[in-house]
Amino acid sequence: MFICKPKTPKILIVDDQQKNIQVLGSLLKDQNYIIGVATDGQKAVDTLKKTKDFDLILLDVNMPVMDGFEACLEIRKIEHLKKIPVIFLTAMTEENQIIKGFEVGGQDYVTKPFNARELLQRVKTHLELKQSQDQLKNVNTWLEDEIKSRTLEVKDANQKLQQANKELETLDIAKNEFLTIISHEINTPLNGIMGFINVLKDKLKSSELIEFVNLLDVSANRLLSFSKLSLRITELRTSNQFLKGVNIPLKEILGILKIKVDKMLRAKNQQLFINENQPDTYIHGDPQLILYCLDNILENAIKHSHENTNITINIENTEDKIICSIIDEGDGFSDYALANLYKLFASGKEHVDNNKGLGLALVKLIIDVHNADITVINNKTKGATVKLTFQNKKQTITS
């Protein structure tokens, strides 16, 4: 597998005060980070030119020889360091100094004396964002390498040219869809991150600062989770092997979802009802993908339903089918949306959702690899129903 287990992050502390280095080093080592040290900006630049091991820089502003602003400018001139996260450590709170830090290439700042929990949260946020970006880069590289490999196979096996060309075409289409999905889902949280950073610049002394930082963390985690999910879907689309699923207890999945959306429901004073005609219903498939499908549909049903309404999940277990219906009491889909439900970024054009149809497009991909069906209709009175129909294989469930 081309995505390896993430390595332990390595952080460079740049500060001319030994006491600060000791405090920061102890704090970061307690979080199992690997630490490097430089006592002025020039030494930091010299160290970073010699290695590509570091994942983040904690950079003091006021230092002899070369201050933090000058050092950051020099660091950004080094090709492999153009995107490394830089967090300034500063005792200065003047707005023009803070803005200068962002202008020279810093991603964030922490004022001295710093709060340990705040510092660790900012470090964690920027490390996770960097990790997700690195993994996405690896995904793209892997896809390009895979295409080259397939092309060589075609050249070396003329007797299988037709089949090889078909596989290559499938892979190329899947790659384009995958990159389109990834591009959209990267831009959405990253735009949020940049927006929050701009707010932070204007409200540096606001008590809401930690809340904005938490939102940055949510966006970065969303980015990482979505990249893994999209990769799984791409593997399924490009693989010649049949999906190797397991028997998934639907009651368990719905229990997880009920807990997950509880906050959303309470925020709009909505009620979720789950009706199942049999206590033990199992779906055969990939648990992570099935959970994503139901979560996506349920969250959108909640989002697009009015306050003080009900969301209903009906489970029907027949001889040959398992049908899961999510019913809301919202405004439903427009005619345009219903005609373009599974096209990437199309179905949201005239629908209340600004998601541009990406969610249902992904749900459709997942349902297809499970040899299942999805049906979306507007209810006669109000709201919409999304119905997922799976084959009832009635396999023996083992503990």
C-alpha positions in Angstrom: 0.0 0.0 0.0 1.4 3.4 -1.0 0.1 5.2 2.1 2.3 4.1 4.9 1.9 4.5 8.7 2.6 8.2 9.5 6.1 8.8 10.9 6.6 10.5 14.2 6.6 14.3 13.5 9.8 16.1 13.9 9.7 19.8 15.1 12.5 22.4 15.0 12.5 24.8 17.9 14.3 28.1 17.0 14.9 30.3 20.1 17.9 32.0 21.6 16.7 31.5 25.2 17.8 28.2 26.7 14.9 28.2 29.2 12.3 28.5 26.4 14.0 25.7 24.5 13.9 23.5 27.6 10.2 24.2 28.3 9.1 23.7 24.7 11.3 20.6 24.3 9.8 19.0 27.4 6.3 19.9 26.4 6.6 18.5 22.9 8.6 15.4 23.9 5.7 14.5 26.3 3.6 14.3 23.2 6.1 11.9 21.5 7.3 14.5 19.0 11.0 14.4 17.9 12.8 17.7 18.6 15.5 19.6 16.9 17.0 22.9 18.2 18.6 26.0 16.7 19.6 29.1 18.8 19.3 31.7 16.0 17.7 32.2 12.6 20.9 31.6 10.6 21.6 28.3 12.3 18.0 27.3 11.7 18.3 28.0 7.9 21.6 26.2 7.8 20.1 23.1 9.5 17.0 23.1 7.3 19.1 23.2 4.1 20.8 20.0 5.1 17.7 17.9 5.8 14.1 17.2 4.8 13.2 15.5 8.1 11.4 18.4 9.8 7.6 18.7 9.7 7.0 22.0 11.5 9.0 25.0 12.8 8.5 26.9 16.1 10.2 30.2 15.3 11.0 32.9 17.8 10.8 36.4 16.4 13.4 38.3 18.5 16.8 36.7 18.1 20.4 37.8 17.4 22.2 37.3 14.1 19.0 36.8 12.1 15.5 37.4 13.6 12.5 35.2 13.0 11.0 37.3 10.2 14.3 37.3 8.2 14.7 33.5 8.9 11.2 32.8 7.6 11.9 34.6 4.4 15.1 32.6 3.8 13.3 29.4 4.7 10.6 30.0 2.1 13.4 30.4 -0.6 14.3 26.7 -0.1 12.3 24.5 -2.5 11.5 21.7 -0.1 10.5 24.1 2.7 8.0 26.3 0.8 5.0 24.7 2.5 6.5 23.6 5.9 4.3 25.0 8.7 5.9 27.9 10.6 4.4 29.0 13.9 5.9 32.2 15.3 6.7 32.6 19.0 6.4 36.2 19.9 5.9 38.6 22.8 4.7 41.3 20.5 1.0 41.9 20.2 1.0 44.9 17.8 -1.2 44.3 14.8 1.4 45.3 12.3 4.0 42.9 13.7 1.5 40.0 13.6 0.5 40.8 10.0 4.2 40.9 9.1 4.5 37.4 10.4 1.9 36.2 7.9 3.3 38.3 5.1 6.8 36.6 5.4 5.3 33.2 5.2 4.2 32.2 8.7 1.0 30.1 9.1 0.3 30.9 12.7 1.6 32.5 15.9 1.6 32.0 19.7 2.2 34.9 22.1 4.5 34.6 25.0 4.1 33.6 27.7 2.2 30.9 25.9 -0.5 28.5 27.1 0.6 24.9 26.8 -2.7 23.5 25.7 -3.1 26.2 23.1 0.4 25.7 21.7 0.0 21.9 21.5 -3.4 22.3 19.8 -2.0 24.6 17.2 1.0 22.3 16.6 -1.4 19.3 16.3 -3.6 21.2 13.8 -0.8 22.2 11.5 0.9 18.8 11.6 -2.3 17.0 10.7 -3.0 19.4 7.8 0.6 18.9 6.5 0.2 15.1 6.9 -3.1 15.1 4.9 -1.5 17.2 2.1 1.5 14.8 2.0 -0.8 11.8 1.7 -2.8 13.4 -1.1 0.4 14.1 -2.9 1.3 10.4 -2.5 -2.1 9.4 -3.8 -1.6 11.5 -7.0 1.9 10.1 -7.5 0.6 6.6 -7.0 -2.1 7.1 -9.6 0.4 8.5 -12.1 2.8 5.6 -11.5 -0.1 3.1 -11.9 -1.1 4.5 -15.3 2.5 4.3 -16.5 2.7 0.7 -15.3 -0.6 -0.2 -17.1 0.7 1.4 -20.3 3.9 -0.7 -20.2 1.8 -3.8 -19.8 -0.2 -3.0 -22.9 3.0 -2.6 -24.9 4.5 -5.9 -23.7 1.3 -7.9 -24.2 -0.2 -7.2 -27.7 -2.3 -10.4 -27.5 -4.2 -8.8 -24.6 -4.3 -5.3 -26.1 -8.1 -4.9 -26.1 -8.5 -6.0 -22.5 -5.5 -3.9 -21.4 -6.8 -0.8 -23.1 -10.2 -1.2 -21.4 -8.6 -1.5 -18.0 -6.4 1.6 -18.7 -9.5 3.6 -19.8 -11.4 2.6 -16.6 -8.4 3.6 -14.5 -8.1 6.9 -16.2 -11.8 7.7 -15.8 -11.6 6.7 -12.1 -8.5 8.8 -11.6 -10.2 11.9 -13.1 -13.3 11.4 -10.9 -11.2 10.8 -7.9 -9.1 13.9 -8.4 -12.2 16.0 -9.0 -13.7 14.8 -5.7 -10.4 15.3 -3.8 -10.0 18.8 -5.3 -13.5 19.9 -4.2 -13.2 18.4 -0.7 -9.7 19.9 -0.2 -10.9 23.4 -1.3 -14.0 23.4 0.9 -12.2 22.9 4.3 -9.2 24.9 3.2 -11.3 27.9 2.3 -12.8 27.6 5.7 -9.3 27.5 7.3 -8.2 30.6 5.4 -11.4 32.4 6.4 -10.8 31.6 10.0 -7.2 32.8 9.8 -8.5 36.1 8.4 -10.9 36.4 11.3 -8.1 35.7 13.7 -6.1 38.6 12.3 -8.9 40.9 13.1 -9.8 39.5 16.5 -6.5 38.6 18.0 -7.6 39.5 21.5 -11.0 37.9 21.2 -12.0 35.2 23.7 -13.3 33.2 20.8 -9.8 32.5 19.6 -9.7 28.9 20.8 -13.0 28.2 19.2 -11.6 29.2 15.8 -8.6 27.0 16.4 -10.8 24.1 17.1 -12.7 24.7 13.8 -9.3 24.6 12.0 -8.7 21.2 13.6 -12.1 19.9 12.4 -11.4 21.0 8.8 -8.0 19.4 8.8 -9.4 16.2 10.2 -12.2 16.2 7.6 -9.6 16.6 4.9 -7.6 13.6 6.1 -10.7 11.4 6.6 -12.1 12.2 3.2 -8.9 11.5 1.4 -8.8 8.0 2.9 -12.4 7.4 2.0 -11.9 8.6 -1.6 -8.9 6.4 -1.9 -10.9 3.4 -0.8 -13.6 4.2 -3.4 -11.0 4.6 -6.2 -9.5 1.2 -5.3 -12.9 -0.4 -5.6 -13.6 1.2 -8.9 -10.2 0.2 -10.4 -10.0 -3.3 -9.0 -10.9 -6.4 -10.9 -11.7 -8.2 -7.7 -15.2 -8.4 -6.2 -15.8 -6.5 -3.0 -14.8 -8.6 -0.1 -17.4 -7.6 2.5 -18.5 -8.8 5.9 -21.9 -9.1 7.5 -22.7 -5.8 9.1 -25.3 -5.5 11.9 -27.5 -2.7 10.7 -28.8 -2.1 14.2 -25.2 -1.3 15.3 -24.6 1.1 12.4 -27.8 3.0 13.1 -26.9 3.2 16.8 -23.6 4.8 15.9 -25.3 7.3 13.6 -27.9 8.2 16.2 -25.1 9.2 18.6 -23.2 11.0 15.9 -26.1 13.2 14.8 -27.6 13.8 18.3 -26.1 17.3 18.5 -27.5 18.3 15.0 -30.9 17.0 16.0 -31.0 18.9 19.3 -29.9 22.1 17.6 -33.1 22.0 15.5 -35.3 20.3 18.1 -35.8 17.4 15.7 -36.7 13.8 16.5 -35.2 10.7 14.9 -37.3 7.5 14.7 -35.9 4.2 13.6 -38.4 1.5 12.6 -37.2 -2.1 11.9 -39.5 -5.0 11.3 -36.8 -7.5 12.4 -34.4 -7.1 15.4 -31.3 -8.6 13.6 -30.8 -7.3 10.1 -27.4 -7.6 8.4 -26.0 -6.0 5.3 -23.1 -7.7 3.5 -20.4 -5.1 2.5 -17.7 -2.8 3.6 -18.7 -1.3 7.1 -16.8 2.0 6.6 -18.4 2.7 3.2 -21.9 1.7 4.4 -21.5 3.9 7.5 -20.5 6.8 5.2 -23.5 6.3 3.0 -26.0 6.4 5.8 -24.3 9.2 7.6 -24.2 11.4 4.5 -27.9 10.8 3.7 -29.0 11.2 7.4 -27.0 14.4 8.0 -28.4 16.0 4.8 -31.9 15.0 5.8 -31.4 16.8 9.1 -29.8 19.8 7.5 -32.6 20.3 5.0 -35.5 19.6 7.3 -37.2 22.4 9.2 -37.1 22.8 13.0 -39.4 20.8 15.2 -39.8 18.1 12.5 -39.1 14.3 12.4 -36.6 12.2 10.6 -37.6 8.6 10.1 -35.5 5.6 9.1 -37.5 2.5 8.0 -35.8 -0.9 7.7 -37.6 -3.6 5.7 -36.2 -7.1 5.7 -37.8 -9.3 3.1 -37.0 -12.7 1.6 -34.6 -11.3 -1.0 -34.2 -7.6 -0.2 -33.1 -5.3 2.7 -34.5 -1.8 2.2 -33.3 1.2 4.2 -35.4 4.4 3.7 -34.4 7.8 5.2 -37.4 10.1 5.2 -37.3 13.8 6.0 -39.8 16.7 6.2 -37.9 19.4 4.4 -38.5 21.2 1.1 -37.4 18.2 -1.1 -35.4 18.3 -4.3 -36.0 20.6 -7.3 -36.7 19.0 -10.7 -33.2 19.9 -11.9 -31.7 18.2 -8.8 -33.7 15.1 -9.3 -32.5 14.9 -12.9 -28.9 15.3 -12.0 -28.6 13.5 -8.6 -25.5 11.5 -9.2 -23.5 13.9 -11.4 -20.5 15.4 -9.6 -21.2 19.0 -8.5 -24.4 19.2 -10.6 -27.4 18.2 -8.4 -27.1 21.1 -6.0 -27.5 23.8 -8.6 -31.1 24.4 -7.7 -31.4 22.5 -4.5 -31.2 23.9 -1.0 -27.9 22.2 -0.4 -24.8 24.1 -1.4 -22.8 20.9 -1.5 -23.3 20.7 -5.3 -24.3 17.0 -5.3 -21.0 15.6 -4.2 -22.5 13.6 -1.3 -25.0 11.6 -3.4 -22.4 11.1 -6.2 -20.2 9.4 -3.7 -23.1 7.4 -2.2 -24.0 6.2 -5.7 -20.4 5.0 -6.3 -20.5 3.1 -3.0 -23.9 1.6 -3.6 -22.8 0.4 -7.1 -19.8 -1.5 -5.8 -22.2 -3.3 -3.3 -24.5 -4.3 -6.2 -27.2 -2.4 -4.5 -29.7 0.3 -5.7 -30.5 3.9 -4.6 -33.7 5.7 -5.2 -34.5 9.3 -4.4 -38.0 10.7 -4.6 -40.0 13.7 -3.2 -42.8 12.7 -0.9 -46.4 13.5 -1.9 -46.9 15.9 1.1 -43.5 17.2 2.1 -39.9 16.2 2.3 -37.9 13.6 0.4 -37.1 9.9 0.7 -33.8 8.3 0.0 -34.1 4.5 -0.3 -31.2 2.1 -0.4 -31.9 -1.5 -1.5 -29.5 -4.3 -0.8 -29.5 -8.0 -1.7 -30.5 -10.2 1.2 -27.9 -12.9 1.1 -29.0 -14.5 4.4 -25.5 -15.6 5.2 -24.8 -17.3 8.5 -23.6 -14.8 11.1 -20.6 -16.0 13.0 -19.3 -14.5 16.3 
